Amino acid sequence: MTAAVAAAANFRAQIIAACLAASVGLSVAQSTEPDILRKAYPLCFELYPDESTVENKACIEVVARGGRGLEREELAAQVRELVDEKGRETREAASREQEAAKRAPGQVPTSVRELFRRAYPLCFELYPDESTAEHIACIEVSARMGQTEFQREQLAAQVREFLNEKDKATRREQEATRRAREEARREQEATRKRNEARAEALSKERLGFFVDRWWLGGTGVVLLARITLQNNSTVRMADFRVECRTYGNSGTALSATSSVLYEALAPKERRTFEVNLGLVHPQSARAACTAAPSSPPRVSQSPNPPAAVSSFAETPAA
């Protein structure tokens, strides 16, 4: 089979690849890259892994014409029919070429641009500038509709609708990106402030104390906390009593509980612990805690006022 006949046999597959490339903004040189088709038509590459076969190209054409909802067996049957049809067309083309070769050399378009012109002439009439969004949208709309015949007004309306929907989707994506960035900025700012508060709390007093986070465990009535202690003195400290008071969302005091942490800190040492502080009121929403060593020297930290502590809802369990 001559090169001209081979180009004619692959005509439809090249058009599909080029259309896909145009729809995602790829250059002409990239329009036949295999990964574009693999992403668009995964079932075809499952049924016919060898992308160089006629069956693979025929499968892509069947799906592009509107066969995305077909089952594997139905798709395979339609592919066989199309391959048979292509075989007949190829034989007929070879016969015509032989006849034409007796009179003049045959001419088959080989460039992607020419393939577009032959497949979608109305798009080139409506939108002659090939670099415009309307021109690209026209080709994509036509490719999606397969063999549907459009009048000029109908096609132009379809293109406008397609571009409007694409513009709306772009704006939604931009808004989602903006919100995500804003949320990330707020989280970064909250983390920075929390780290500053932590550093300040741990450096104050002889026993630095900071509650990294707390939550209600068990069935929602057990107060658990992750705390950091720092010995700022020059002597050893041990057996730390942690006391907490919990409050409801209204500010009403609900529970008072404590636990002794039987650990020791050398001078200038810092460590983090998880403490079970026992049962508290199930409607506890805020808490204020203090810590002090039971062994000399006894140092206590004044409790934070209820308004300064964090809400459980703001620091959920990991």
C-alpha positions as CSV (number, residue, x, y, z in Angstrom):
1,M,0.0,0.0,0.0
2,T,1.5,3.4,-0.9
3,A,2.0,6.3,1.5
4,A,-0.9,8.2,0.1
5,V,-3.3,5.3,0.7
6,A,-2.0,4.8,4.3
7,A,-2.6,8.5,5.0
8,A,-6.2,8.2,3.7
9,A,-6.8,5.1,5.9
10,N,-5.6,7.0,9.0
11,F,-7.5,10.2,8.1
12,R,-10.2,10.0,10.8
13,A,-7.9,9.0,13.7
14,Q,-5.6,12.0,12.9
15,I,-8.6,14.3,13.0
16,I,-9.7,13.0,16.4
17,A,-6.2,13.4,17.8
18,A,-5.9,16.9,16.4
19,C,-9.3,17.9,17.8
20,L,-8.4,16.7,21.3
21,A,-5.1,18.6,21.1
22,A,-6.9,21.8,20.1
23,S,-9.4,21.4,22.9
24,V,-6.7,21.3,25.6
25,G,-4.5,23.9,24.0
26,L,-1.7,21.7,22.6
27,S,0.4,22.6,19.6
28,V,0.0,20.9,16.2
29,A,3.3,19.0,16.8
30,Q,1.7,17.4,19.9
31,S,-1.6,16.6,18.4
32,T,-1.0,12.9,17.9
33,E,0.7,12.1,21.2
34,P,-0.6,8.7,22.4
35,D,-1.2,9.9,26.0
36,I,-3.9,12.3,24.8
37,L,-5.9,9.5,23.3
38,R,-5.2,7.2,26.2
39,K,-6.8,9.7,28.6
40,A,-9.8,10.3,26.4
41,Y,-10.5,6.7,25.3
42,P,-9.2,4.3,28.1
43,L,-11.6,1.5,27.1
44,C,-10.1,1.4,23.6
45,F,-6.6,1.0,24.9
46,E,-7.9,-1.8,27.2
47,L,-9.5,-3.7,24.3
48,Y,-6.7,-2.9,21.8
49,P,-3.5,-2.1,23.6
50,D,-1.4,-1.8,20.4
51,E,-2.1,1.7,19.3
52,S,-0.7,1.1,15.9
53,T,-3.5,-1.3,14.9
54,V,-6.5,-0.5,12.8
55,E,-8.8,-1.8,15.6
56,N,-7.4,0.8,18.1
57,K,-8.0,3.7,15.7
58,A,-11.4,2.4,14.7
59,C,-12.4,2.1,18.4
60,I,-11.4,5.7,19.0
61,E,-13.6,6.8,16.1
62,V,-16.6,4.7,17.3
63,V,-16.4,6.3,20.7
64,A,-15.9,9.8,19.3
65,R,-19.0,9.4,17.2
66,G,-21.1,8.9,20.3
67,G,-20.3,5.4,21.6
68,R,-19.2,6.4,25.1
69,G,-22.0,4.4,26.8
70,L,-21.4,1.2,24.9
71,E,-20.5,-2.0,26.8
72,R,-17.3,-3.8,25.9
73,E,-19.0,-6.4,23.7
74,E,-21.1,-3.8,21.9
75,L,-18.1,-1.6,21.3
76,A,-16.0,-4.5,20.0
77,A,-18.8,-5.4,17.6
78,Q,-19.0,-1.9,16.2
79,V,-15.3,-1.8,15.9
80,R,-15.3,-4.9,13.8
81,E,-18.0,-3.4,11.5
82,L,-15.9,-0.2,11.1
83,V,-12.7,-2.1,10.4
84,D,-14.5,-4.0,7.7
85,E,-15.8,-0.8,6.3
86,K,-12.4,0.8,6.4
87,G,-11.0,-2.3,4.6
88,R,-13.4,-1.8,1.8
89,E,-12.7,1.9,1.6
90,T,-8.9,1.2,1.5
91,R,-9.3,-1.3,-1.3
92,E,-11.5,1.1,-3.2
93,A,-9.0,3.9,-2.6
94,A,-6.2,1.8,-3.8
95,S,-8.1,0.9,-6.9
96,R,-8.9,4.6,-7.6
97,E,-5.3,5.6,-7.0
98,Q,-4.1,3.0,-9.5
99,E,-6.6,4.4,-12.0
100,A,-5.6,8.0,-11.2
101,A,-1.9,7.2,-11.4
102,K,-2.3,6.4,-15.0
103,R,-3.5,10.0,-15.6
104,A,-1.9,12.1,-12.8
105,P,-0.3,11.7,-9.4
106,G,-2.8,11.3,-6.5
107,Q,-2.9,14.0,-3.8
108,V,-3.8,13.2,-0.2
109,P,-3.7,16.0,2.5
110,T,-1.1,15.3,5.1
111,S,-1.1,18.4,7.3
112,V,-3.3,18.7,10.4
113,R,-4.5,22.0,9.2
114,E,-5.7,20.5,5.9
115,L,-7.4,17.7,7.8
116,F,-9.3,20.2,9.8
117,R,-10.4,22.1,6.7
118,R,-11.7,19.0,5.1
119,A,-13.5,17.7,8.2
120,Y,-15.0,21.0,9.4
121,P,-15.3,23.4,6.5
122,L,-18.1,25.4,8.1
123,C,-15.9,26.3,11.1
124,F,-13.4,27.8,8.7
125,E,-16.1,29.8,7.0
126,L,-17.6,31.1,10.2
127,Y,-14.3,31.7,12.0
128,P,-11.5,32.2,9.5
129,D,-9.0,33.2,12.2
130,E,-7.7,29.8,13.4
131,S,-6.2,31.3,16.5
132,T,-9.5,32.5,18.0
133,A,-11.3,30.7,20.8
134,E,-14.4,30.6,18.6
135,H,-12.6,28.7,15.9
136,I,-11.3,26.1,18.3
137,A,-14.6,25.8,20.1
138,C,-16.4,25.3,16.7
139,I,-14.1,22.4,15.9
140,E,-14.6,20.8,19.4
141,V,-18.4,21.2,19.2
142,S,-18.5,19.7,15.7
143,A,-16.2,16.8,16.8
144,R,-18.5,16.1,19.9
145,M,-21.6,16.0,17.8
146,G,-20.1,13.5,15.3
147,Q,-22.1,13.2,12.1
148,T,-24.7,15.8,13.0
149,E,-25.2,18.3,10.2
150,F,-25.5,21.9,11.4
151,Q,-26.8,25.0,9.7
152,R,-24.6,28.1,10.1
153,E,-26.9,29.7,12.7
154,Q,-27.3,26.5,14.7
155,L,-23.5,25.9,14.8
156,A,-22.8,29.5,15.8
157,A,-25.4,29.2,18.6
158,Q,-23.7,26.0,19.8
159,V,-20.3,27.7,19.8
160,R,-21.6,30.6,21.9
161,E,-23.2,28.3,24.4
162,F,-20.1,26.2,24.6
163,L,-17.9,29.3,25.2
164,N,-20.3,30.6,27.8
165,E,-20.2,27.3,29.8
166,K,-16.4,27.2,29.5
167,D,-16.2,30.7,30.8
168,K,-18.4,29.9,33.7
169,A,-16.4,26.9,34.6
170,T,-13.2,29.0,34.4
171,R,-14.6,31.5,36.8
172,R,-15.8,28.8,39.2
173,E,-12.3,27.3,39.2
174,Q,-10.7,30.7,39.7
175,E,-13.1,31.4,42.7
176,A,-12.3,28.0,44.2
177,T,-8.6,28.7,43.8
178,R,-9.0,32.1,45.4
179,R,-10.9,30.7,48.4
180,A,-8.4,27.9,48.9
181,R,-5.5,30.4,48.9
182,E,-7.4,32.6,51.4
183,E,-8.1,29.6,53.6
184,A,-4.4,28.6,53.4
185,R,-3.4,32.2,54.3
186,R,-5.7,32.2,57.3
187,E,-4.3,28.8,58.5
188,Q,-0.8,30.0,58.1
189,E,-1.6,33.2,60.1
190,A,-3.3,31.1,62.8
191,T,-0.3,28.8,63.0
192,R,2.1,31.7,63.3
193,K,0.2,33.3,66.1
194,R,-0.2,29.9,67.9
195,N,3.6,29.3,67.6
196,E,4.3,32.8,69.0
197,A,1.9,32.2,71.9
198,R,3.5,28.8,72.5
199,A,7.0,30.2,72.6
200,E,5.9,33.0,74.9
201,A,4.1,30.6,77.3
202,L,7.0,28.2,77.5
203,S,9.5,30.9,78.3
204,K,7.5,32.5,81.1
205,E,7.7,31.4,84.7
206,R,10.1,28.8,86.0
207,L,7.8,26.1,84.6
208,G,6.8,26.8,81.1
209,F,3.4,25.3,80.2
210,F,1.4,25.2,77.0
211,V,-1.6,23.1,75.9
212,D,-0.9,22.3,72.3
213,R,-4.4,20.9,71.7
214,W,-7.2,19.3,73.6
215,W,-10.3,17.2,72.7
216,L,-13.1,15.1,74.2
217,G,-12.4,11.4,73.8
218,G,-14.3,8.2,74.7
219,T,-18.0,8.9,74.4
220,G,-17.4,12.7,74.5
221,V,-17.0,13.0,78.3
222,V,-13.2,12.4,78.7
223,L,-10.9,15.4,78.6
224,L,-7.7,14.6,76.8
225,A,-4.8,17.0,76.2
226,R,-1.4,17.2,74.6
227,I,0.7,19.5,76.7
228,T,4.3,20.8,76.6
229,L,6.3,21.5,79.8
230,Q,9.6,23.3,79.9
231,N,11.8,23.6,83.0
232,N,13.3,27.1,82.9
233,S,14.9,26.8,86.4
234,T,18.3,25.5,87.4
235,V,16.9,22.6,89.4
236,R,15.1,19.3,88.6
237,M,11.3,19.3,88.6
238,A,9.0,16.3,88.8
239,D,5.4,15.0,89.3
240,F,3.4,17.7,87.6
241,R,-0.2,18.4,88.5
242,V,-2.3,19.5,85.6
243,E,-5.6,21.1,86.5
244,C,-8.4,22.1,84.1
245,R,-11.7,23.8,84.3
246,T,-14.2,23.5,81.5
247,Y,-16.9,25.9,80.3
248,G,-20.0,25.7,78.1
249,N,-20.5,27.9,75.1
250,S,-22.4,30.3,77.3
251,G,-19.3,30.8,79.5
252,T,-20.8,28.9,82.5
253,A,-18.2,26.8,84.4
254,L,-19.1,23.1,84.1
255,S,-16.3,20.9,85.4
256,A,-13.1,20.9,87.3
257,T,-10.6,18.0,86.9
258,S,-7.0,17.3,87.4
259,S,-4.3,14.6,86.9
260,V,-0.7,14.1,88.1
261,L,1.9,13.5,85.4
262,Y,4.6,11.4,87.1
263,E,7.5,12.6,85.0
264,A,10.7,14.6,85.6
265,L,12.3,17.4,83.8
266,A,16.0,18.3,84.1
267,P,17.0,22.0,84.1
268,K,16.2,23.7,80.7
269,E,14.5,20.5,79.4
270,R,11.3,20.6,77.3
271,R,9.0,17.6,76.7
272,T,5.5,17.0,75.3
273,F,3.0,14.6,76.9
274,E,-0.6,13.4,76.3
275,V,-2.7,13.5,79.5
276,N,-6.0,11.9,80.4
277,L,-7.7,14.4,82.7
278,G,-10.7,12.3,83.4
279,L,-14.5,12.9,83.1
280,V,-15.9,16.3,82.3
281,H,-19.4,17.6,81.5
282,P,-20.5,16.5,78.0
283,Q,-21.3,20.0,77.0
284,S,-17.8,21.3,77.7
285,A,-16.8,23.6,74.9
286,R,-13.9,25.6,76.3
287,A,-11.2,25.0,78.9
288,A,-8.5,26.7,81.0
289,C,-5.6,24.7,82.5
290,T,-2.7,25.2,84.8
291,A,0.4,23.0,85.7
292,A,2.7,22.9,88.6
293,P,5.4,20.5,89.9
294,S,4.6,18.5,93.0
295,S,8.3,18.3,94.0
296,P,10.3,21.3,95.1
297,P,10.4,24.0,94.0
298,R,6.6,24.3,93.7
299,V,5.8,26.6,90.8
300,S,2.3,27.2,89.5
301,Q,1.0,29.1,86.5
302,S,-2.0,31.3,86.7
303,P,-5.0,29.9,84.8
304,N,-5.9,31.5,81.6
305,P,-9.3,33.4,81.6
306,P,-12.0,31.5,79.9
307,A,-12.2,34.0,77.1
308,A,-8.6,33.4,76.2
309,V,-8.8,29.6,75.7
310,S,-9.6,27.7,72.5
311,S,-12.8,26.0,71.6
312,F,-13.0,22.3,71.2
313,A,-14.7,22.8,67.9
314,E,-11.7,24.8,66.6
315,T,-9.2,22.1,67.6
316,P,-10.8,18.7,66.6
317,A,-9.2,15.4,67.3
318,A,-6.6,14.2,64.8
